[in-house]
Amino acid sequence: MSTATTSPSQKGLNPVIIIGALFFVFGFVTWLNGTLIPFLQLACELTTSQALLVTFAFYMAYFFLAIPSSYILKLTGFKKGMAMGLFVMALGALIFLPAANLRNFPLFLLGLFVQGMGLALLQTASNPYITIVGPIESAAKRISIMGICNKIAGALSPLILSALVLKGAQAIEDQAKAITDPAQREVLLSALAQRVILPYIIIAAVLIILALLIIFSSLPEINTDEDHVDDTGAVVAPKASVFSYRNLNLGVICLFLYVGVEVMAGDVIGTYGKSLGMSLDQTKIFTSYTLVSMVVGYIIGIICIPKYIKQEKALMLSAIVGMLFTLAAYLTNGYTSIVFIALLGLANSLMWPAIFPLAIKGLGRYTKIGSALLVMGIAGGAIIPQVYAFFEHSMGSQSAFLVSMLPCYIYIFYYAISGHKTASAR
């Protein structure tokens, strides 16, 4: 088992509080995307497919930066790596300033990609850290606590940002459609675009302050380069490569699909509601409904794991609930369908807390690179919404949602039943 380089007294509550603050911050930034999609669609006059490039740019950064992040962490250690991630996120937030002034969508996407770069480093560091800072059997409970911090922030962020940047959004959309003079439309939409400047200045400042606090904190280092020790205390010889671990290989796919369904339920729910004929003023806070249901799920996880239910059993039940709610969203209409999509937050809540520890179990000295491969899987948040957008053109939003989501939950169910078992890769 990996150990910290500091005494046990230093490994108690302090690391959990500090990492909890990190999860709160990157939850707040991540779940702003649910508001940015309709905001940028209106301000930059985008189609649905173009607007969903918000999630593509943001989550693809994980794919490209996760492996480099593992090497950065080898050089810097966890603490300095986390601080560096926060500084990079702050840079991404500041790119929003010229993007808003120019009303330039590609520049907005660049800012989102840079934020994703910083988050890739943070996620690669913080997830294995909170997993191995205590017993692996209770890792899902600790990650659930982190999830509550993350999703409370996520529930608040669309409420706060939409109140600032999407106030009267439906009236602005109607006005923009009615204006025939391109110059007048430019003035109206430019004023709307500049609403994000102050919020993102504040976000950048908070990220920089938190980075400095991390640098000067008492956060202990964790040594993940040791060999894995089994339950009897015997050292388990490492395998030939990180790709020799079946639970990791299949876990990367599982996490890819999980993040895809989470982003669909959280960020795409507003676009889905609009396709059903709901107004922008109604749909702008739908993301918060999903995240509130996720918080409820995390609380259930904290109470039940591992005292009453094992991590893999919780993952299996979550996948079943996800399949049932996806089918229910397809078979119902209007707000009832929206409610079932929001309730997918409940189904999704315990998936990351279960998948991550199951996937890195037994990796020993490969923990950092294994964590990086899992973080690459976060790119599912970029790909699955694009799959939905592709099918939405030809079969409508509800059928596209079903086709995009149901196969993902079926695979997650398989991983919970069999895929997580730590047999050698064939």
N, C-alpha and C positions, 0 to 999 in steps of 0.2 A: 504493500500500500504506500502511496506517496506520502511524504511528510513535509511539514513546514520547517523552515530554518530557524524559527523562533519558538519560544516556550509555549506550552499549552495555554497558559493564562492570557497570552497575547492573541490566541486564536479563537477566543470565545465570541462575545457579542459584537465586538468592534468590526471584524470583517463582514459579518452579515449586514450590519447597518450601512457600512460603506458600499458594499456591493448592491444592497437594496437601493441606495441613492442612485447608483449608476443605472440600475434597471428602470427606475422611475424616469430618469432623464432620457434614456434612449427609447423608452416606451412613449414618452411625450412626443419626441421627434418623429418616431416611426409612424405613429397613428395620426399625425397631421396629414398624411397622404390622402386619407378619406375625405378631408375637406379640400385639399389642394386639387383633387381631380375635377370636381365641379367648378371650383374657382377658376382654374386655368382654362377649363373648357369654355367658360364664359369670357374671361378676360382676353384670351388669345384666340378666340373663335375657332375651336377645335372640334373635330368629330369625336365620337366615343372611342374609336380605336386610337386616335392620336392622344386623347386625354389619358388613356390607360398606359401610355408610355411613361407616365409618372411612376407607376409601380415597376415598370421594366427597368428604367434607369436606376432607380433606387436599389432594387434587389439584385440586379446583375453585378453591382459593385462587389457584393459578397462573393460571387463566383470568381471574379478576377483577383480579389485581394485576400481571400482567406488563406491560401498557401503562403504568399509573401508575409502575411501577418504572423504565421507560425514561426517563420525565420526571424522576423523582427522581435518576437517575444523571446526567442533564444538569446538574442543579443541584449535586450533591455530588461528582461524579467517582466513579471506580471504588472507590477505597480507602475513603472515608467511606461510600459506599453499601453496601459489603460489611459494614462494622462495624455499620451501622444494621440490616441484615438479621439479623445475629447477635443484636442486642439484642431485636428483635421475636421471634425464635425463643425466646429466653430467657423472654420474657413468656408465650408460648404454653405453655412447659413449666410455668411457675408456675401457670397456670390449672388444671393437673391436680390441684393440692393441694385446692382446695375441691371439685372434681369428685369426687375420691376420698372425701373426708369425707362428701359428700352422696350418694354413689353415684348421680350424676346423669349419665346418658348424653348429653343435649344439651350439658351443660357440657364434657364430654370432647370432643365434636365441635367446640365453640368453640375449645378449646385446640389441637386439631389444625388447625383453619382458620387460627388465628393463626400457628402454626408454619409452615404452608404459605405465609402472607403473607411471612414473613421469608425463606423459601427461594426464593420467586419473585424477590425482590430479589437474593438471592445468586446464583441461577442466571442471571438476566439480566445480571449483571455478570461472573461468573467464566467462563462458557462462551465468550463472544466474546473475553474477555481472553486465555484460554489458547490460543484459536484464532489470534489475530493477533499474539501476542507473538513469534512466529517465522514461518518460511515456511509459506504455506497448504498446500503440498504435503505437509508433514510434520505437519499439524495433527492428523490422526487418531492419529499416534503419541503426541503430547503428551496428547491427550484420553484415549488408552488408559492412559497412566501415571496420569492423574487417576482414570480408571475403576477401576484397581487399588486406589488409596487408598480410593475410594468403596465398592467391593464387599468389600474386606477388612473395613472397618468394618461393612458390612452383614452379612457372615457372622458377625461377632462379636456384633453387637447382639442378635439373637434368642436366641443362646446365653446371653448375660449376663442379659437381661431375663427370659427364660423360667425361668432358674435361680432368679431372685429372686421372680417373681410367679406362676409357674405350677408351682411345686414341689408335687407331689402333686395336680395339677389333676384327674386322673381320679377320685381318691378324693373330692375335694371335690364334683365334679359328681354322683357317685353319692350322696353324703351329702345334698346339696341336694334331689335328687329324692325321697329317702326321707323327708325331714322334712315332716310335715303341718302343723306349727304355723308360721304366717307369721312370728311374732316370732322364733322360733329361726332360721328361714331368713335373716331380715334380719340377725341378728347374725353368722351364718356368712359371708354374702356381703359384708357391710360390712367385716369383718376382711380378706377377700380383696382388696377394692377398695383398701384403704389400703396394700397392699403396694407400690403404684406411687409413693407419696409420696417416699420417700428417693431412689430412682433419678432421679426428675425434679427434685428439688432439686439433685442432683449435676450433672445435665445442664444446668440453668439456670446454675449457677456456672461450669461449663466454657465455656459459650457467652459469658458476660459477660467472662471472662478473655481468651478468644480475640479478642473484639471490641476490647478495649483493646490487645492486642498488635498487631492489624491497624492501629489508629490510629497507633501509634508505630513502625510498621515502615518499612522503606525501599522498600516496594512502589512501583514507578514508575507514573505515569499513562500511559494509552494514548490517543492522539487518534484517534477513529474518525469524526470529522466531515470528514475530507478526502475528495477525490474518489478514485475507484478508479484505480489505475495498472495497465495490462496488462503482459504479459510483455516487451514491447519497451520499456517505460518511458514509453509515451505515456499521457496522462491520458484516461480514458474519461468522457465527459460523463454526468452522472447522468440517470436516466429521470424521467418526469413525477411518479411517486409510487412508494412502496415496493411497491405492489401491481402494478407493471409488470414485476416480476421473476418469470418463470415458475418458476425453480428454487426461489424462496422460497415462492410460493403453494402449489405441490405439496409442498414440503418440510414446511410446517406440517401438512398432512394426514398425511404420512408419519410425522412425529414423534409426532403424536397417536396413530396406530395402533401405532407402536413402543412407546410408553410403556404403552399398554394391554396389549400382550402381555407386556411385562416385568413389570408388576404382577401379571398373571394367573399367570405362572410363579413369581414370588417371594412375593407376599402371599396369593394364593388357593390355593396348593398345599396348605396345611394344611387348609383347609375342604374341598377336593377329596378329600384323603386320608380325612377324617372321613366324607365321604359314601360312601366305599368300605368303611366299617366299621372303620377304624383308630381306636385310642384317642387321646385328647388328649395323653397322655404321649408317644405316638409322633409325632404330627403337629406338635407344638409347635416342632420344630427343622428341619422340612422346608425352610423358607426358606433356611437356611444352606447346604443342599445346592445349591440353585439359584445362590446367590451364589458359592460355591466354583467352580462350573463357569464362571461369568462371569469370574472372575479368570483362569482358564486361557485363556479366549478373549482377554482383554486382553493377556496375555503373548504370545500368538500374534500379535496386532496390532502390538505393539511391535517384534517381530522382523521381521515381514513387510512392514509399511507404512512408507514407500512403496518400499522397496528391491526387494521381490519382487512386490508386488501393489498396484494402485491402489485408492484409497478406494472408488470406485464398484464395482469388481470384488469387493472384500471384502463390500460391502453385498449384492450379487447372490448370492454364495455363502451368506451368512448367511441370506438369505430362503429359499433352497432348503432349507437344513438345517432351518430353522424349520418349513417345510411338512412335511418328512419326519418330524420328531420329533413334530409335532402329530398326524399320521396314526397314528404308532406308538403314541402315548399312547391314542388312541381304540381301536385294534385289540387292545390288550393289557389286562391286568387287574392289580389288586393293586399290589404293590411295583414290578413291571415298568413299569406305567403311570406310577407316581410317578417312577421313574428317568428316563423319557423327558421328563417335565415339567421335572425338575431340569436335564436336559441342554439344555433350551431356553435356559438361561442362557448356554451356549456359543454358541448361535445368535444370541442377542440382544446379546452383549457388544460386537460391533464395529458395531452399528447406530447408536447415538448418535454415536460418534466419526466415522462416515462421513457421517451425515445432516447434522449441524450445519454442518461446513465446506462441504459441497456446497450447502447451502441459503443460506448467507450470502456465498458467493463472488461478488465483483463488486458488492456493495451499496454500498461506499464510505461516503458520509455517511449512508446509511440503515442502517448496521450496528446501531446501538443499537435502533432501532424494529423492524428485522427480527429481531433476537435476541429482543425482547420478544414478537413474534408467534409465534416458535418456542416460547418458554417457555409461551405460552398453550396450545400443543399438548400440554403435559404433562397437561392436563385429560383426556386419553385414559385416564390412570390412574384417573380417577373414573368414566368412562362405560363402558368395556369390562367391568369387573367387574359393573356393574349389568345389562349385556346378558346376561352369563353367568347372573346370579341370576334374571333373567326367564325364560330358556329352561330353567334347571335345574328349575323347578317342573313343567314339562310334559314334558320329554324326558329327564330324568336328567342327572347331572353329566358323564358322558363325552361324550354327544352335544352337550350345551350347550357344553362346552369346545371341541369341534371347530368348531361353528358360529360361536363367538365369535372363534376364533383364525385359522382358515385364510384367510378373506378378507383379514385384516390383512396376513399374510405375502405374499399374492398382490399386494397394492398396493405393498408395500415392494419386491418384486421389480421391479414396473413402474418405480418411481422410480429404482432402480439402473440399469435398462436405458435409460430414456428421460427420465423425469420430471425428473432433475437438470440436464439440459442447459440452458444459460443463454440460451435464445432469449427474445425479448420475449413477454410475456403477450399473448394474443389477446383 
